[in-house]
């Protein structure tokens, strides 16, 4: 993430540019909507699906759990995240010196779970109290598929169901950028158009990153 932070002020030629990265002030800044990607994306998702606030939701690849914070503010109570990133897990309880806020307000909800390891998944389900009821109502990945190979994505999608991470009547949703493989973005990532993700994962729903379309 390289996000110019002071683009809302009238800079003159030669004035210094300030940049942010994966941080709240650049991506989930309620005081400055120009720097708030989370609120419009998740407002669109909730409007599209109209889930009741007692819906159980697991967000995979949740980072610092800003989507969880948004859902919590809307009254959702059974919400959990999974992210095994060492950076996320070692930083989530700290305070960001740039804005004085915790990196993750719901740090206890962000489980250090590798979704490809059955024992870790089982531990998450027990912690969330969904180990005996068939799993969550909704499982969502946040821009995680693009970090997997096609085969890894297919395997992940299958495990969500065969490992009872989602209920048999539940929803599996992936939020992904709508990009061609030759988009010029990080070549180590696995970019696809969302229509191509849908072909690869026909049993799942794919939402365009930022909202606007679900297929």
N, C-alpha and C positions, 0 to 999 in steps of 0.2 A: 504494500500500500504506500503510495506517494501522493499525498493529497495537499494541495495548496490551501493554506488556512486563511490567508488574509486577502483572498480574492474579492471580498465584499467591501473593501475600502479602496478609495481612489489613490492607487499608487502612481508615482511619477517614474519616469525612466530612470533606472539606476537604483531605485528604492529596493531594499532587501525583500526577498520573498520568504515567507515562513511556510514550512511544510510539516505535515503530520503523517502518522503512519497508522497502524492498527490501534487506535486509541479513541476513547469516548468523545473527546472534543472535536474529532474529525468526522465521526460516523454516527454518533448518537447524542447529538448536542441539541437538546430541546430548546435552549435559549436562542439558537441560531439555526433555523430550519434548513439553510443552505448546506449545513454540515450534519444533517440528520438523514441517514439512509435507512435506518431501522424503522422509524415510525411510518413513513409512507408505504414501505414494502409490506409491513405486517398489518397495517390498516387495510390495505388492499386484500391481503390473504384472508383476514377475518371477515371482511365484507363478502368475499367470494364464497367462503365455505359455511359461514354462519354457525360455527360450532357453539354449543352451549358452554357455559363457564365451568361445568363439571366434567368436561371432556378431558381425559388423560392424554397428555402430549409429551413425547420424547423428542428432543432436538439433538441430532447427531452432528458432530462437528460444530458445536455451539459457540466455540471461542470463549469469550468472557460472559456469555449468557445474556447479552443485551436483549435478544428476542424474548428470553424468559422474563426479564424485567418488564418488557412491554406487555406481555401476556398477564403477568402478575397485576399490573396496573389496571388491566381490563377486568379483573376479577377471577381469572383462572387460578385454581388452587392446586391442581394435580399436574404439575409441570416439572420436567426434569431435563437435564442436558448431559451429553457424553462428549468428552474431548480428552484424549490421552496425550495431547501435546505437552511436553515437558515445560515449555515456556508458559503455557496457560496455567498449568497446575502449580508452578512455583511462583507465579505472579498474581493469581486471582485474588488472594487475600491482602495484597499490598495496596497502598494508596498511590495514585498517579500524581507525581509532583507537578505536572503541567496544569491540573485543574483542582487538585486537592480532594478528588473523589476516589473511592475504591475502584479498582479495575473491574471487579465483579461484585455487585450488590447482593447477588444470590449465590455466592461462592459455594455454599454447602449443597446446592442443587446440581453442581457441575461435577459429574462423576468421572474419575480417571479410568475410563473403560475403553479397551480395544474391542471394537465390535466384531472382530474376526476371531476372538478367543472366547470359547463357550463358557468357561469358568468365570470370566470377568463379566460377561453378559448376565449370567445367572445371579451374580452378586448384585449387579445393578437392579435387576428385577426384584430381588429380595428387599433391597434398600428402599425401593419405590413402592413396595407392597403390591407388586403385580406379578408375582411368581406363581400364583395359584388361580388367577382369573383369566388366563389366556393372553396377557400382555396389555399393551397400551391401546387406546382407541385410535391414536394417530401417531405415526412415526415420520419425522421430517428430517431430511439431511440438508444442511446449509452449505451449498457450494463445496460439497465434499466429493461428489462423483468425479469431478475434474482432476482430483488428486489420485485417482485410481485408474488402472488399465480397464479396458472394456470387460475383460474376463473377471477382474476383481469386482467391478460394479455389478455384474450379473450374479456373482457368488454372494455379494453383500445383500442384494435384493432378495435372493432365495433364503438366506439365513434369517432375515427379518421375519419370515413366515414360518419356516421349519423349526426355528428355535423359539417360537411363540413370543417374539418381541412385540408383535402387533396382533390384535385379536383377529379372528377369522373374518369378522365383519368390518374390520378397521380400514384405515386409510394409510397408504404409503405415499409420501410426497417428497420430491426432490426439488430444491431450489437451485437453479443453475443459470450461468450466463448463456446467452443465445449467440454462440460464436462459431465461426468456421475454424477448422483445424489450423488454417494458415492465417489466422487473424492478426498475427504479430505479437500476441501476448506471450507470456513465458512459455517457451517451446517445450519445457519439461512437463507441462501440464497437459491433460487430455481434453482438449476443447472439442465441443460438438455444438451444433445447432440443437435446440430443444426437441425439434422433430426427430432428429437422429437418436437422441437419448430415448425418446418414446419408442422408436423401433427396437432399440436394444432392450428396453425394459417395458414391454407392453402391458404388464399387469400393474404398473405404478403410474402415478400422476407426476407430471413435470411442470414446474412453474418457472416462468421467466424471472430471472433475478431482477428485483425492483418491482415486480408485479406487472399486471397488464394482460397476462395470458396463462392459462393452465391447459395442458393437453394430456 
